[in-house]
Amino acid sequence: MSAIPKISSMLNMGKENLEKESLKTYLHVKLRRCESEIFNIAKKNR
């Protein structure tokens, strides 16, 4: 059995909703890292 159906049943959410929320969370984390890197680069170049 795949991990997604197991986790979605534990969280009482649909498979598609779990996938959508997981992707959204992953992309938000990546965006924060990119923003942090941009901030650090800008800070060095002052």
Residue, then its C-alpha position, 0 to 999 in steps of 0.5 A: m500500500s502506498a503512503i498517500p492513502k495511509i496518511s490520507s486515511m489517518l488525517n481524514m482527508g481525501k487523497e487529492n486534497l492531501e496531495k494538493e496541500s502537500l505540494k502547496t506546503y512544499l512550494h511555500v517552503k521553497l519560496r521562503r528559502c528563495e526569498s531568504e537567499i535573495f535577502n542575503i545576497a542583497k544584504k551582501n551587496r550593500 
